């Protein structure tokens, strides 16, 4: 299956690469950080804030949207883009991760997974087929498949094997459901290397926990299916950085070069740079906005906690290298005051900064890959970021 993805530059000393992924709603430059709009909203921010921060793609969540406001309602409203007034790209998570976060209330069968709503206890069934249908109703640009995610910090190989086997069977069913839902593939390569895309794209999810042999098997299996890209699921769940790096390498070494790789739920600067080095192209995480609401801001010289007394009279921006709306207009002193006064604007201004910080980090990573200095950029960035 043709993927509307072009690799533009490759680092000669690592697997890092830059590229462009074309969707119905525009171009996503990779490596990319995607802010998380779980419930059709990036918490505390508007679509205008996100556009101004340079966001090209948001991540939203099928599980949450299916339960509330319901995917049927989104379809009636003309789809998620219109509903939330966002004209960039949207990727939807299949909901597998959220369903497996509810171990007391879910039951896995060959057909799919039954679970109880965390809102009202009502019972529901997700299958590989109906998740594709729900994503179609949402109208997102990139759809992901229902998978079996293991949450345990130290999963047994037996459990990981069982989960992978079922994920593989579900992936084959999801690929068929996609072909039936998107009857005609409308992806046209253009002479300049770009693509015209008129249908939603399908990404498969690669599981295998922390076992490199299972990760390799999962990658090879997914590479044999008709998809436009690959998600790396089931990591960043408490494993060591070494286990994460080995697992990611086992995946990316066994995937075709010409399709994008997306690490689900990863979004701290150090982890993202490590994954880019191993050939990952796309990231999402709630972390930058979640910590913003607790007063934490990322800067090129490390993290700062704006509620600390030392910032009460500092008449300088959060990060003097940052070009975001917050850093252009407000001092640390003002932001410290807003946080201490429990003003909601504090959530917005710190979230804008943290999202822009990660989007700028990706811009700088892309530039360093293009000019052949990625590894030294990575080392310098991590050293400065971790110095405090
Ligand atoms: Zn800023």
Boltz pocket constraint, residues with backbone or C-beta under 6 A from the ligand:
constraints:
  - pocket:
      binder: B
      contacts: [[A, 318], [A, 319], [A, 322], [A, 323], [A, 324], [A, 325], [A, 326], [A, 327], [A, 328], [A, 352], [A, 353], [A, 354], [A, 356], [A, 357]]
      max_distance: 6.0
